């Protein structure tokens, strides 16, 4: 999975008025040592037949130089190394990246390196390097081993959780700053509370990103897609954002809503201020009146791009397909490509193509219609272009509205949102064991979120 667990949405303009943007760079392209069934990105190999899928030194230097030149007034620039699996490039590639950054950054400018990895290739040499250079590492874990291994398998179809956990131990042992990216899919979608407690209690995660798996398909591609994008990729079609069907691995809208609500009801009672869940942070920012850190819930997009191993720059990580190729940074600078009318329209269309249902929705300010890649269902009015997860989004945002408003008010008063936990504790102490759980699951308090209460 190629979502970044380590980055936030940059603001459209910087201190000097220039446009800021974020790039997910893929030095190995779509190549990975695993064969995760839901990884649509594996099929992107088909865009570059015959390629070795290794970023050349000259292109690496071009990328580093151009990104830093494009942000001359930024005090901090993020370089996000993605994949595929970026650690397949080897340590020397990243050592050279550090040298190039030192050569091209402005005086006083800081470079934050982020690395999204499956963790299976990490060893002590990697751990020492990542710690020395203050990398922020996102590691992909889908919950307890039985859930993680449902779709995250190796080239032989074997489970990977034990290898991922060894990689996580490397990060912990060397004191590397890390966070976890967890997909919500058909295998773990009914187990939000269990997944969250595993990440928090068993693994010790304090920064968590939750990403729904939504794999689009057409009637023609669905039978093939259901077998898995990661299996025998060369016999699979190129994944593009089309079709109104979803694969068997995709989370349902109802599952997504229940999952994040289950997690929220645990988090809001115990973990405000100590565990950071990106979707909750983004929601709180929206209730507070500021933009959040998730591009899917931003009003517009177009500032998060994807750079392939050969220098091809695409509109977005989810739109690495011919129609959204902006050009190659060896021919034109990143700054020129980002400023193309094509890319500006791509970003503004997120807002301008909302359905009437979305425009009139009471939680539009927090949702903003979700990611355009998933707007393939029909609105209640019959209008096309509604987000697939809309029912789940509605459930979640309506459920958290009151506590989010209370936390936002605490912030305005200069107080900590964590004070809300005391209010929940008082309400829970007066709650009967056989009362319905306030999470809306339909279960009794004592068997749901009150099961750990005294």
Buried (B, 14 or more C-beta within 10 A) or exposed (E): BBBBBBBBBBEBEBEEEBBBBBBBBBBBBBBBBBBBBBBBBBBBBBBBEEBEBBBBEEBBBBBBBBBBEBBEEBEEBBBBBBBBBBBBBEBEBBEBBBEBBEEBBBEEBEBBBBBBBBBBBBEEEBBBBBBEBEBBBBBBBBBBBEBBBBBBBBEEEEBBBEBBBEBBEBBEEBEBBBBBBBBBBBBBBBBBBBBBBBBBEEBEBBBBBBBBBBBBBEEEBBEBBBBBBBBEBEEBBBBBBEBEBBBBBBBBBBBBBBBBBBBBBBBBBBBBEEBBBBBBBBBBBBBBEEBBBBBBBBBBBBBBBBBBBBBBBBBBBBBBBEEBBBBBBBEBBBBBBBBBEBBBEBBBBBBEEBBEBBEEBEBBEBBBBBBBBBBBBEBEEEEEBBBBBBBBBBBBBEBBBEBBEBBBBBBEEEEEBBBBBEEBEEEBEEBEEEEBBBBBBEBBBBEBBBEEEE
